[in-house]
Structure formats: C-alpha cells, structure tokens
Amino acid sequence: MRFWPRSLQGQLALRLALVFFVVSAAGIGLLLWQGSEAADSFGLEVLRHRTSELAQHLARAPNGRAVLNLPPALARLYGKKQGANLYAIRTGTGQVLASENDFAELVAQWTIDRTPRNFRTEEFGARQDDYYGLTVVEDSPVGPVAVVVAHSSDADAMAVAMLEFFARRTAWMIPLFALVTLLIGAWSIRIGLRPLAAISRRAAQIDPRSADVRLPIEGLPAELLPLVNAVNLAVDRLQEGFVIQRRFTANAAHELRTPLTMLTAGLDELSDEPSVVKLRADVARMNRLVAQLLRVARLDAIPINVSGRVDLGQLATQVVEYLAPWAISQGRTVGLDAPGRPVIVTGNAEEMSDAIRNIIENAVLHTPQGTEVTVSVSADGGVTVNDKGPGVPVEQRSHIFRRFWRGKGVVTPGAGLGLSIVAEIVRLHGGVVEVEDAPGGGASFTLRFRPA
C-alpha cells in the first residue's frame, strides 16, 4: 500500500498506533459494558436488599392482623405517594398486606412464584414513569410473604447525567494520552534502532580497500545478531576472495616477466623487418601491462608510507627527463614548465613518480604525432598534464579511473589500468585528480597533493 511508510521506525510507530487504537476502543467498550452490567447488578442487589428489609419489619398487631412498621429511613424512602420507589407486600393467598393503592391494584393481578422475578412497567401511576422492579418471596415474622419493590427509571437520570458529565470532562484526555503514548513509543523505537543505524554506518565503510572492517556485535539486540554475524561471515568470504585474486594477479604478472624479458631480448637481436617491429610493439605493450598488474597488486596488498617530504618540481623534472626519449620515439615531445622555487608536498616520492609517469604516458599515447605534451607544476601542490588529443567527454570523466574501463569505440594500446593506478596513488596521498578540457583542445589532467 502506498500510504505504508518505508521507514522501519515509521512502520513500527504506525503499528503501535493501530494496536493502541484497537486496544483502547476494545477497552472502552469493555469498560462501558462492564459498567452497565455492574449498574444493573447493583440495582438488582439494592432491590433484593429492600425486599428483605421490608419483610423483616412486618409484625402482628394485637388484633392479629399483620402490620408494617417502617423505620424513619424506609418511611422517608417509601412515604411519598407514587414517588420514585414503590412497594407491595402480599400473603401467600394474594392478600395485600401493605402498599400504595395504585401499585397494589397492579400487583394483585400477578401470580405468586417462589422464584425471584424481574419486571418492568411503562408510564405507570400519576407520574407516568417507567419502573423496573423485583418480586421475591421472603420469610417474615408473620410468615412467608411476597414482597414487590420497584424503582423509577427517571430516578437514574442524575446518575446518567453525572456519567455523561464525567465522560465529557475526561474524553479530551484520551487523545492526549494516546499522543503521549505514541511519542514515548516512537522515542523508544528510535532509541532501540540506534544500534542498527550504527552498524549501517560501519557497513558503508566496507569496500575492496577496507575489507578487514567488520560490523560490531557488542550491545546489539538479540534479533540483530544473526544478521550481523551473517554479514561479517560474508565479508570474510569476500576478503578471502580478494586476497586470492590479488595473489593470483601478482603471481601471474611475476611469472610473465621472465619470458617477456627473454622475448624482448631475442627480438632486439633480429633485423628491423615489419613483422619484427610489430612483434616488438606487441611485446612492449605486454611488458607495460605486466608492470601495471604488478603495480596494482602492490597497491592493494602493501600499505605505503605517505608521510615523507617531496619536492614536486624536482620529481616532475625527473619523470619528464626519463620519458622524453620514449616520447620522441613515439613521434611526440614532452615539455616542462618548472616552478621557480621548490614546491614541497607530503607523500611518497616513488608512488608519486609512478602517478605522474602514468599520466604523461597516457597523454603521449593520445596526443597526435608531432604535437607536444606539456607538464606544469603549481605552487599549491598540483601537477597538470595537457595534451592535444580528442579530450575526455564529460559523461566519461567519472568512469575513466575505473580498472580496465575503456570508452566505447576508443582504441588505445593500454589495458585501462594506468589511470586507475593514478587515482589510487592520489587517493592514498589524500589528494584528488581533476579532468578538464585543455586550452586549445585536448585533455587536461591535474594531480593535486597536500602541501607539506
């Protein structure tokens, strides 16, 4: 259903509200029913008590007749003619011993039964009231008698009015009580779900680079423990898979280095025939791929120390001097815009050198022959590499740093690892990589490191 909230806290609160509403409605109904039953029982009990009282106040007069001597309390209760309370006392033969005339005429027509009997009359007497009453055969000083007592329904009007007044005065408290209860319940649910929020934040920290992170189980409710333990076991299996994959990559790349080195040496001894030149290019690409695989395995497996102080200008100069001959052999050139003073940053010189070298190599491979790749170092700890190639489309800039990712229709001699190595090295140094359009066309890559 659309109105059902997706939040677990909202669902629990809504269920609590529904349960509270149902229980409250059932409780109020049960209370009213029990109150009505209790009122009826109490009314019958009062009438039963009065029949017994009236029977006990019968006595024999000197002339032998039965007379009723009411005490002052009962006299005030039954003394008013055709009032709220009526009574009649009859002998076993039906003779009326004591009563009001109108009521005596009514009950004189009834048969006498040893079983107590309830009755109700409507619009009786001068008051035209409705009465409910009780007929009981009681033992008395003058023998068994049938005592009939009745009470006006209108006499309960005051009690009903008081009940309605009480209901009106207390009805507003029910929604308030419900609201307070729901707020307390929602607060309790929120407190109870805090461990779930904590382990969710911890789970968000798990990725291939931090596969050793596990969800805590201390202080968790018993209902969450099976789920957390299952997640931890799943992460254990994933970490084991990552370790096996990295070990396989490193071992495979390491095993390939020796035969590729021997193959390269053998090709260098051959003549420069077209087929041999092509083989040399293929072997060079394989050597580069193997080196990148080893680099990836090393970054994944071995923590690097990035706390050293590095002169970024001097480091960039060394990388450009190293790559210049290779760039020339590819029909391109590399230019350097060196800073006038040292640019000191925090990091690992060897790793930073690899990152800069990979960016320059990538730029040389994408810039047209006869053009220049320019490298510049800024005073704020940035290294910018510009080429004259086709550039990087905006929609692809968030993907190019993923491993083995290659754009649709893009033909390059690489395997899609160089930029991912750059991104990982810069991340380990706490820096960022930015990609923009170069002035005059092409791509502009900027590596930003933390100044010392």
PASE-12671 format. One line per field, with one value per residue (C-alpha): residue number from 1; residue in three letters; chain; x, y, z. Coordinates in nm, 2 decimals. Layout:
N
seq = NUM  ...
type = Ala  ...
mol = A  ...
X = X  ...
Y = Y  ...
Z = Z  ...
This chain:
452
seq = 1  2  3  4  5  6  7  8  9  10  11  12  13  14  15  16  17  18  19  20  21  22  23  24  25  26  27  28  29  30  31  32  33  34  35  36  37  38  39  40  41  42  43  44  45  46  47  48  49  50  51  52  53  54  55  56  57  58  59  60  61  62  63  64  65  66  67  68  69  70  71  72  73  74  75  76  77  78  79  80  81  82  83  84  85  86  87  88  89  90  91  92  93  94  95  96  97  98  99  100  101  102  103  104  105  106  107  108  109  110  111  112  113  114  115  116  117  118  119  120  121  122  123  124  125  126  127  128  129  130  131  132  133  134  135  136  137  138  139  140  141  142  143  144  145  146  147  148  149  150  151  152  153  154  155  156  157  158  159  160  161  162  163  164  165  166  167  168  169  170  171  172  173  174  175  176  177  178  179  180  181  182  183  184  185  186  187  188  189  190  191  192  193  194  195  196  197  198  199  200  201  202  203  204  205  206  207  208  209  210  211  212  213  214  215  216  217  218  219  220  221  222  223  224  225  226  227  228  229  230  231  232  233  234  235  236  237  238  239  240  241  242  243  244  245  246  247  248  249  250  251  252  253  254  255  256  257  258  259  260  261  262  263  264  265  266  267  268  269  270  271  272  273  274  275  276  277  278  279  280  281  282  283  284  285  286  287  288  289  290  291  292  293  294  295  296  297  298  299  300  301  302  303  304  305  306  307  308  309  310  311  312  313  314  315  316  317  318  319  320  321  322  323  324  325  326  327  328  329  330  331  332  333  334  335  336  337  338  339  340  341  342  343  344  345  346  347  348  349  350  351  352  353  354  355  356  357  358  359  360  361  362  363  364  365  366  367  368  369  370  371  372  373  374  375  376  377  378  379  380  381  382  383  384  385  386  387  388  389  390  391  392  393  394  395  396  397  398  399  400  401  402  403  404  405  406  407  408  409  410  411  412  413  414  415  416  417  418  419  420  421  422  423  424  425  426  427  428  429  430  431  432  433  434  435  436  437  438  439  440  441  442  443  444  445  446  447  448  449  450  451  452
type = Met  Arg  Phe  Trp  Pro  Arg  Ser  Leu  Gln  Gly  Gln  Leu  Ala  Leu  Arg  Leu  Ala  Leu  Val  Phe  Phe  Val  Val  Ser  Ala  Ala  Gly  Ile  Gly  Leu  Leu  Leu  Trp  Gln  Gly  Ser  Glu  Ala  Ala  Asp  Ser  Phe  Gly  Leu  Glu  Val  Leu  Arg  His  Arg  Thr  Ser  Glu  Leu  Ala  Gln  His  Leu  Ala  Arg  Ala  Pro  Asn  Gly  Arg  Ala  Val  Leu  Asn  Leu  Pro  Pro  Ala  Leu  Ala  Arg  Leu  Tyr  Gly  Lys  Lys  Gln  Gly  Ala  Asn  Leu  Tyr  Ala  Ile  Arg  Thr  Gly  Thr  Gly  Gln  Val  Leu  Ala  Ser  Glu  Asn  Asp  Phe  Ala  Glu  Leu  Val  Ala  Gln  Trp  Thr  Ile  Asp  Arg  Thr  Pro  Arg  Asn  Phe  Arg  Thr  Glu  Glu  Phe  Gly  Ala  Arg  Gln  Asp  Asp  Tyr  Tyr  Gly  Leu  Thr  Val  Val  Glu  Asp  Ser  Pro  Val  Gly  Pro  Val  Ala  Val  Val  Val  Ala  His  Ser  Ser  Asp  Ala  Asp  Ala  Met  Ala  Val  Ala  Met  Leu  Glu  Phe  Phe  Ala  Arg  Arg  Thr  Ala  Trp  Met  Ile  Pro  Leu  Phe  Ala  Leu  Val  Thr  Leu  Leu  Ile  Gly  Ala  Trp  Ser  Ile  Arg  Ile  Gly  Leu  Arg  Pro  Leu  Ala  Ala  Ile  Ser  Arg  Arg  Ala  Ala  Gln  Ile  Asp  Pro  Arg  Ser  Ala  Asp  Val  Arg  Leu  Pro  Ile  Glu  Gly  Leu  Pro  Ala  Glu  Leu  Leu  Pro  Leu  Val  Asn  Ala  Val  Asn  Leu  Ala  Val  Asp  Arg  Leu  Gln  Glu  Gly  Phe  Val  Ile  Gln  Arg  Arg  Phe  Thr  Ala  Asn  Ala  Ala  His  Glu  Leu  Arg  Thr  Pro  Leu  Thr  Met  Leu  Thr  Ala  Gly  Leu  Asp  Glu  Leu  Ser  Asp  Glu  Pro  Ser  Val  Val  Lys  Leu  Arg  Ala  Asp  Val  Ala  Arg  Met  Asn  Arg  Leu  Val  Ala  Gln  Leu  Leu  Arg  Val  Ala  Arg  Leu  Asp  Ala  Ile  Pro  Ile  Asn  Val  Ser  Gly  Arg  Val  Asp  Leu  Gly  Gln  Leu  Ala  Thr  Gln  Val  Val  Glu  Tyr  Leu  Ala  Pro  Trp  Ala  Ile  Ser  Gln  Gly  Arg  Thr  Val  Gly  Leu  Asp  Ala  Pro  Gly  Arg  Pro  Val  Ile  Val  Thr  Gly  Asn  Ala  Glu  Glu  Met  Ser  Asp  Ala  Ile  Arg  Asn  Ile  Ile  Glu  Asn  Ala  Val  Leu  His  Thr  Pro  Gln  Gly  Thr  Glu  Val  Thr  Val  Ser  Val  Ser  Ala  Asp  Gly  Gly  Val  Thr  Val  Asn  Asp  Lys  Gly  Pro  Gly  Val  Pro  Val  Glu  Gln  Arg  Ser  His  Ile  Phe  Arg  Arg  Phe  Trp  Arg  Gly  Lys  Gly  Val  Val  Thr  Pro  Gly  Ala  Gly  Leu  Gly  Leu  Ser  Ile  Val  Ala  Glu  Ile  Val  Arg  Leu  His  Gly  Gly  Val  Val  Glu  Val  Glu  Asp  Ala  Pro  Gly  Gly  Gly  Ala  Ser  Phe  Thr  Leu  Arg  Phe  Arg  Pro  Ala
mol = A  A  A  A  A  A  A  A  A  A  A  A  A  A  A  A  A  A  A  A  A  A  A  A  A  A  A  A  A  A  A  A  A  A  A  A  A  A  A  A  A  A  A  A  A  A  A  A  A  A  A  A  A  A  A  A  A  A  A  A  A  A  A  A  A  A  A  A  A  A  A  A  A  A  A  A  A  A  A  A  A  A  A  A  A  A  A  A  A  A  A  A  A  A  A  A  A  A  A  A  A  A  A  A  A  A  A  A  A  A  A  A  A  A  A  A  A  A  A  A  A  A  A  A  A  A  A  A  A  A  A  A  A  A  A  A  A  A  A  A  A  A  A  A  A  A  A  A  A  A  A  A  A  A  A  A  A  A  A  A  A  A  A  A  A  A  A  A  A  A  A  A  A  A  A  A  A  A  A  A  A  A  A  A  A  A  A  A  A  A  A  A  A  A  A  A  A  A  A  A  A  A  A  A  A  A  A  A  A  A  A  A  A  A  A  A  A  A  A  A  A  A  A  A  A  A  A  A  A  A  A  A  A  A  A  A  A  A  A  A  A  A  A  A  A  A  A  A  A  A  A  A  A  A  A  A  A  A  A  A  A  A  A  A  A  A  A  A  A  A  A  A  A  A  A  A  A  A  A  A  A  A  A  A  A  A  A  A  A  A  A  A  A  A  A  A  A  A  A  A  A  A  A  A  A  A  A  A  A  A  A  A  A  A  A  A  A  A  A  A  A  A  A  A  A  A  A  A  A  A  A  A  A  A  A  A  A  A  A  A  A  A  A  A  A  A  A  A  A  A  A  A  A  A  A  A  A  A  A  A  A  A  A  A  A  A  A  A  A  A  A  A  A  A  A  A  A  A  A  A  A  A  A  A  A  A  A  A  A  A  A  A  A  A  A  A  A  A  A  A  A  A  A  A  A  A  A  A  A  A  A  A  A  A  A  A  A  A  A  A  A  A  A  A  A  A  A  A  A  A  A  A  A  A  A  A  A  A  A  A  A  A  A  A  A  A  A  A  A  A  A  A
X = 0.00  0.13  0.05  0.26  0.59  0.92  1.09  1.11  1.07  0.76  0.62  0.67  0.51  0.21  0.16  0.19  -0.07  -0.31  -0.26  -0.32  -0.63  -0.78  -0.69  -0.82  -1.15  -1.19  -1.10  -1.35  -1.62  -1.55  -1.54  -1.88  -2.03  -1.89  -2.02  -2.36  -2.36  -2.23  -2.50  -2.77  -2.63  -2.60  -2.96  -3.09  -2.89  -3.03  -3.39  -3.31  -3.19  -3.50  -3.73  -3.55  -3.57  -3.95  -4.02  -3.83  -4.04  -4.37  -4.53  -4.86  -5.09  -5.29  -5.59  -5.39  -5.35  -5.01  -4.89  -4.58  -4.37  -4.12  -3.82  -3.77  -3.52  -3.75  -4.05  -3.88  -3.79  -4.14  -4.35  -4.41  -4.72  -4.64  -4.28  -3.96  -3.98  -4.29  -4.36  -4.63  -4.64  -4.88  -4.96  -4.93  -5.30  -5.26  -5.39  -5.22  -5.08  -4.92  -4.88  -4.99  -5.34  -5.24  -4.94  -5.15  -5.41  -5.13  -4.95  -5.27  -5.32  -4.99  -4.94  -4.71  -4.40  -4.12  -3.86  -3.74  -3.88  -3.78  -4.03  -4.07  -4.37  -4.41  -4.59  -4.73  -4.91  -4.96  -4.60  -4.63  -4.28  -4.12  -4.04  -3.82  -3.87  -3.83  -4.07  -3.93  -4.09  -3.94  -3.96  -4.10  -4.22  -4.58  -4.48  -4.38  -4.48  -4.43  -4.25  -4.26  -4.04  -3.99  -3.77  -3.84  -3.61  -3.62  -3.46  -3.14  -3.13  -2.90  -2.66  -2.67  -2.61  -2.31  -2.18  -2.21  -2.05  -1.76  -1.73  -1.72  -1.47  -1.24  -1.29  -1.02  -0.77  -0.79  -0.64  -0.38  -0.29  -0.28  -0.04  0.19  0.19  0.28  0.55  0.70  0.67  0.83  1.12  1.16  1.17  1.43  1.65  1.61  1.71  2.03  2.24  2.10  2.20  2.55  2.61  2.47  2.73  3.00  2.89  2.91  3.28  3.34  3.49  3.76  4.03  3.90  3.77  3.91  3.63  3.37  3.03  3.04  2.82  2.87  2.55  2.33  1.98  1.94  1.72  2.01  2.29  2.21  2.20  2.52  2.70  2.59  2.71  3.05  3.09  3.00  3.27  3.52  3.45  3.48  3.80  3.94  3.83  4.01  4.32  4.32  4.25  4.54  4.78  4.69  4.73  5.07  5.19  5.08  5.24  5.56  5.58  5.53  5.81  6.09  5.97  5.87  6.22  6.38  6.14  6.23  6.60  6.55  6.35  6.61  6.87  6.66  6.65  6.41  6.17  5.80  5.69  5.96  5.88  5.52  5.62  5.84  5.54  5.32  5.58  5.63  5.26  5.26  5.56  5.37  5.06  5.26  5.42  5.08  4.94  5.23  5.17  4.81  4.88  5.14  4.90  4.63  4.85  5.12  5.05  5.27  5.43  5.30  5.45  5.77  5.86  5.89  5.99  5.72  5.90  6.22  6.01  5.83  6.16  6.30  5.99  6.00  6.37  6.30  6.01  6.14  6.34  6.04  5.81  6.04  6.05  5.67  5.69  5.58  5.76  5.72  5.77  5.80  5.70  5.91  5.84  6.10  6.12  6.07  5.71  5.72  5.44  5.37  5.39  5.59  5.83  5.83  5.45  5.40  5.66  5.46  5.13  5.29  5.46  5.13  4.95  5.23  5.24  4.86  4.88  5.16  4.96  4.65  4.81  4.86  5.21  5.42  5.25  5.38  5.25  5.31  5.37  5.34  5.38  5.19  5.29  4.98  5.10  4.94  5.08  4.89  4.94  4.79  4.77  4.63  4.42  4.04  3.99  3.76  3.38  3.21  2.99  3.30  3.51  3.36  3.45  3.80  3.96  3.80  4.01  4.00  3.74  3.78  3.54  3.32  3.50  3.83  4.13  4.44  4.75  4.68  4.46  4.27  4.49  4.71  4.45  4.32  4.67  4.70  4.36  4.46  4.80  4.65  4.37  4.63  4.80  4.48  4.47  4.24  4.25  4.08  3.99  3.91  3.94  4.28  4.32  4.32  4.17  4.27  4.25  4.40  4.47  4.57  4.70  4.67  4.88  4.88  5.14  5.38
Y = 0.00  0.34  0.50  0.25  0.41  0.26  0.35  0.07  0.33  0.46  0.12  0.03  0.36  0.31  -0.05  0.08  0.34  0.08  -0.15  0.13  0.24  -0.11  -0.19  0.15  0.10  -0.25  -0.14  0.15  -0.08  -0.35  -0.08  0.05  -0.30  -0.40  -0.07  -0.13  -0.48  -0.36  -0.10  -0.35  -0.59  -0.32  -0.21  -0.56  -0.61  -0.29  -0.41  -0.75  -0.59  -0.38  -0.67  -0.84  -0.52  -0.47  -0.83  -0.81  -0.50  -0.69  -0.77  -0.89  -0.64  -0.72  -0.79  -1.05  -0.85  -0.81  -0.45  -0.29  -0.07  0.12  0.28  0.65  0.58  0.35  0.57  0.86  0.64  0.50  0.76  0.98  0.86  0.75  0.85  0.71  0.39  0.16  -0.15  -0.40  -0.70  -0.99  -1.30  -1.64  -1.63  -1.30  -1.07  -0.73  -0.65  -0.31  -0.10  0.21  0.17  0.20  -0.03  -0.28  -0.29  -0.37  -0.65  -0.80  -0.94  -1.13  -1.49  -1.56  -1.76  -1.88  -1.79  -1.42  -1.24  -0.91  -0.69  -0.36  -0.12  0.17  0.50  0.38  0.59  0.96  1.03  0.83  0.69  0.38  0.14  -0.16  -0.40  -0.73  -0.98  -1.22  -1.45  -1.37  -1.52  -1.27  -1.26  -1.32  -1.60  -1.62  -1.31  -1.19  -0.86  -0.65  -0.34  -0.11  0.19  0.47  0.48  0.86  0.84  0.73  1.05  1.22  0.92  0.92  1.29  1.26  0.98  1.19  1.49  1.27  1.14  1.49  1.60  1.31  1.25  1.51  1.32  1.01  1.17  1.34  1.01  0.84  1.11  1.10  0.72  0.73  0.99  0.77  0.47  0.64  0.77  0.41  0.27  0.54  0.45  0.08  0.13  0.32  0.01  -0.06  0.29  0.25  -0.08  0.07  0.35  0.09  -0.12  0.18  0.19  -0.16  -0.17  -0.37  -0.14  -0.19  -0.54  -0.60  -0.38  -0.59  -0.49  -0.47  -0.71  -0.55  -0.42  -0.54  -0.67  -1.05  -1.00  -0.83  -1.07  -1.33  -1.07  -0.90  -1.23  -1.34  -1.01  -1.05  -1.40  -1.28  -1.01  -1.27  -1.47  -1.17  -1.07  -1.41  -1.39  -1.05  -1.19  -1.49  -1.27  -1.03  -1.31  -1.47  -1.14  -1.07  -1.43  -1.43  -1.10  -1.20  -1.53  -1.35  -1.10  -1.35  -1.50  -1.14  -1.02  -1.31  -1.25  -0.88  -0.96  -1.21  -0.96  -0.69  -0.92  -0.96  -0.73  -0.44  -0.62  -0.50  -0.82  -0.80  -0.43  -0.53  -0.80  -0.56  -0.33  -0.61  -0.73  -0.37  -0.34  -0.68  -0.56  -0.24  -0.44  -0.68  -0.39  -0.23  -0.55  -0.58  -0.22  -0.28  -0.59  -0.39  -0.10  -0.34  -0.55  -0.33  -0.01  0.28  0.55  0.89  1.09  1.20  1.54  1.56  1.85  1.82  2.03  1.82  1.50  1.61  1.71  1.36  1.19  1.42  1.35  0.98  0.98  1.23  0.97  0.73  1.02  1.12  0.76  0.78  1.09  1.33  1.56  1.64  2.00  2.10  2.43  2.40  2.63  2.89  2.76  2.42  2.30  2.08  1.83  1.54  1.19  0.90  1.00  0.67  0.64  1.00  0.95  0.65  0.85  1.14  0.90  0.72  1.04  1.16  0.82  0.83  1.18  1.08  0.79  1.00  1.32  1.32  1.27  1.58  1.76  1.83  1.72  2.00  1.94  2.22  2.23  2.49  2.63  2.48  2.12  2.05  1.88  1.95  1.75  1.88  1.71  1.78  1.47  1.43  1.50  1.32  1.36  1.49  1.18  0.96  1.15  0.97  0.63  0.66  0.59  0.25  -0.05  -0.20  0.06  0.17  0.40  0.27  0.29  0.40  0.22  0.25  0.03  0.02  -0.21  0.05  0.02  0.34  0.59  0.36  0.33  0.71  0.75  0.50  0.66  1.01  0.88  0.72  1.06  1.23  1.42  1.45  1.40  1.66  1.62  1.92  2.04  2.17  2.52  2.49  2.14  1.81  1.68  1.84  1.61  1.77  1.58  1.77  1.67  1.80  2.08  2.00
Z = 0.00  -0.09  0.24  0.43  0.52  0.40  0.72  0.98  1.26  1.08  1.03  1.40  1.51  1.28  1.40  1.76  1.69  1.53  1.82  2.07  1.89  1.88  2.24  2.36  2.17  2.30  2.65  2.64  2.50  2.77  3.04  2.93  2.90  3.24  3.39  3.25  3.38  3.72  3.73  3.66  3.91  4.17  4.11  4.14  4.46  4.61  4.52  4.67  4.99  5.02  4.98  5.27  5.48  5.42  5.51  5.84  5.95  5.94  6.28  6.43  6.58  6.90  6.68  6.49  6.17  6.00  6.01  5.86  6.09  5.88  6.04  5.96  5.68  5.49  5.57  5.40  5.11  5.06  5.23  4.93  4.74  4.39  4.43  4.28  4.50  4.52  4.73  4.79  5.04  4.98  5.16  5.01  4.92  4.73  5.00  5.00  5.35  5.27  4.97  4.78  4.63  4.27  4.30  4.50  4.23  3.97  4.16  4.29  3.94  3.95  4.05  4.33  4.24  4.47  4.21  4.21  3.91  3.75  3.58  3.41  3.38  3.15  3.21  3.54  3.80  3.83  3.74  3.42  3.49  3.38  3.67  3.70  3.99  4.16  4.31  4.58  4.84  5.17  5.52  5.77  6.13  6.01  5.77  5.41  5.21  4.85  4.85  4.54  4.51  4.21  4.13  3.88  3.58  3.59  3.93  3.75  3.54  3.79  3.78  3.40  3.38  3.61  3.40  3.08  3.26  3.36  3.00  2.86  3.11  3.05  2.68  2.58  2.79  2.57  2.25  2.47  2.64  2.30  2.17  2.47  2.44  2.07  2.13  2.40  2.18  1.88  2.11  2.24  1.89  1.78  2.08  2.00  1.64  1.72  1.70  1.36  1.24  1.39  1.21  0.89  0.91  0.97  0.68  0.45  0.52  0.38  0.03  -0.15  0.00  0.36  0.35  0.70  0.85  1.04  1.19  1.57  1.77  2.12  2.26  1.98  2.04  2.00  1.69  1.50  1.60  1.33  1.05  1.17  1.20  0.86  0.71  0.88  0.75  0.40  0.43  0.54  0.23  0.01  0.17  0.12  -0.25  -0.28  -0.13  -0.37  -0.67  -0.58  -0.51  -0.85  -1.03  -0.87  -0.93  -1.29  -1.37  -1.19  -1.38  -1.71  -1.66  -1.72  -2.05  -2.17  -2.09  -2.28  -2.57  -2.58  -2.58  -2.86  -3.07  -3.03  -3.19  -3.50  -3.81  -3.83  -4.06  -4.05  -3.88  -3.62  -3.55  -3.50  -3.26  -3.06  -3.02  -2.90  -2.65  -2.53  -2.47  -2.28  -2.07  -1.98  -1.89  -1.67  -1.49  -1.43  -1.30  -1.05  -0.96  -0.89  -0.68  -0.48  -0.41  -0.30  -0.07  0.08  0.27  0.15  0.37  0.25  0.54  0.35  0.22  -0.16  -0.39  -0.66  -0.91  -0.89  -0.91  -1.22  -1.38  -1.32  -1.47  -1.78  -1.84  -1.81  -2.05  -2.31  -2.51  -2.52  -2.63  -2.91  -3.03  -3.04  -3.26  -2.98  -2.74  -2.37  -2.23  -1.87  -1.71  -1.39  -1.09  -0.99  -0.63  -0.46  -0.41  -0.11  -0.06  0.17  0.02  -0.11  -0.39  -0.57  -0.57  -0.68  -0.96  -1.09  -1.09  -1.28  -1.52  -1.59  -1.66  -1.90  -2.08  -2.12  -2.27  -2.51  -2.64  -2.70  -2.85  -3.23  -3.36  -3.40  -3.10  -2.75  -2.41  -2.16  -1.79  -1.53  -1.16  -0.95  -0.62  -0.44  -0.50  -0.84  -1.14  -1.47  -1.79  -2.11  -2.45  -2.79  -2.82  -2.86  -2.49  -2.24  -2.28  -1.97  -1.94  -1.93  -1.67  -1.38  -1.53  -1.67  -1.34  -1.30  -1.36  -1.71  -1.82  -2.18  -2.36  -2.64  -2.97  -2.81  -2.95  -2.73  -2.67  -2.29  -2.09  -1.89  -1.58  -1.59  -1.48  -1.21  -1.07  -1.07  -0.89  -0.62  -0.56  -0.53  -0.30  -0.07  -0.06  0.04  -0.29  -0.59  -0.97  -1.19  -1.56  -1.78  -2.14  -2.22  -2.36  -2.74  -2.73  -2.58  -2.22  -1.91  -1.61  -1.27  -0.97  -0.65  -0.35  0.01  0.06  0.34
